[in-house]
Amino acid sequence: MICDQYGCHVMQRLVENTSVDIIDAEIGQIVKDNLMDIARHNYGNRVVQRILEYEKLHNISDIYVRRCFMAVQHSPQNNNTKL
């Protein structure tokens, strides 16, 4: 649903209008476990942006920054290996 064209709109409204604890309990682990894939998706990235904007998942900013940093460190431009 997060990466669906229409589902992402529903998820964005849910993020905007639901408490941090409910969001974290219901979709938190799914998002955290698949954060980079969701963030790279055309529609999923909108949900991640909304979660970051509204600070709706515990520690999500830290997780996102760490994973982005790790992705850059392991990018082909840095060490000539494929991801």
DOLO-169733 format. One record per residue (C-alpha): residue number from 1; x, y, z. Coordinates in Angstrom, 3 decimals. Layout:
N
NUM, X, Y, Z
...
//
This chain:
83
1, 0.000, 0.000, 0.000
2, 2.864, 2.395, 0.763
3, 4.252, 2.030, -2.768
4, 0.885, 2.051, -4.530
5, -0.110, 5.144, -6.522
6, -3.310, 5.634, -4.547
7, -2.294, 3.869, -1.351
8, 0.530, 6.335, -0.785
9, -2.039, 9.144, -0.559
10, -3.975, 7.209, 2.078
11, -0.772, 6.539, 4.014
12, 0.253, 10.208, 3.842
13, -3.113, 11.291, 5.291
14, -2.796, 8.588, 7.940
15, 0.648, 9.906, 8.916
16, -0.660, 13.466, 9.081
17, -3.663, 12.641, 11.252
18, -2.579, 9.785, 13.520
19, -0.436, 9.755, 16.661
20, 3.223, 8.746, 16.636
21, 2.543, 5.714, 18.825
22, -0.134, 4.318, 16.513
23, 1.947, 4.876, 13.373
24, 4.996, 3.327, 15.031
25, 2.984, 0.315, 16.221
26, 1.093, -0.320, 12.982
27, 3.609, 0.328, 10.187
28, 6.792, 1.293, 11.999
29, 8.717, -1.953, 11.687
30, 7.702, -2.476, 8.053
31, 8.922, 0.996, 7.129
32, 12.117, 0.712, 9.177
33, 12.987, -2.712, 7.722
34, 12.382, -1.576, 4.129
35, 13.236, 2.094, 4.461
36, 15.730, 2.433, 1.618
37, 13.588, 0.491, -0.872
38, 10.517, 2.523, 0.044
39, 12.476, 5.792, -0.100
40, 13.693, 4.967, -3.628
41, 10.190, 4.163, -4.904
42, 8.232, 6.828, -6.850
43, 5.270, 6.720, -4.488
44, 6.836, 5.248, -1.369
45, 9.277, 8.137, -1.047
46, 6.350, 10.488, -0.534
47, 5.269, 8.500, 2.508
48, 8.826, 8.498, 3.883
49, 9.031, 12.269, 3.342
50, 5.757, 12.733, 5.210
51, 6.918, 10.501, 8.076
52, 10.130, 12.520, 8.346
53, 8.283, 15.824, 8.052
54, 5.813, 14.947, 10.799
55, 8.372, 12.976, 12.856
56, 5.931, 10.084, 13.121
57, 8.265, 7.147, 13.740
58, 10.536, 6.784, 16.717
59, 14.208, 7.163, 15.655
60, 13.298, 7.216, 11.950
61, 15.504, 10.214, 11.158
62, 18.531, 8.527, 12.713
63, 17.844, 5.269, 10.891
64, 17.358, 7.064, 7.568
65, 20.551, 9.096, 7.894
66, 22.584, 6.010, 8.870
67, 21.256, 3.965, 5.955
68, 21.832, 6.792, 3.478
69, 25.375, 7.183, 4.780
70, 25.964, 3.445, 4.433
71, 24.571, 3.476, 0.892
72, 26.932, 6.294, -0.088
73, 29.891, 4.486, 1.473
74, 29.101, 1.357, -0.510
75, 28.256, 3.095, -3.776
76, 30.109, 2.070, -6.942
77, 31.624, 5.532, -7.183
78, 33.360, 5.058, -3.831
79, 34.736, 1.548, -4.224
80, 33.935, 0.323, -7.741
81, 31.607, -2.448, -6.511
82, 27.980, -3.049, -7.350
83, 25.241, -2.718, -4.762
//
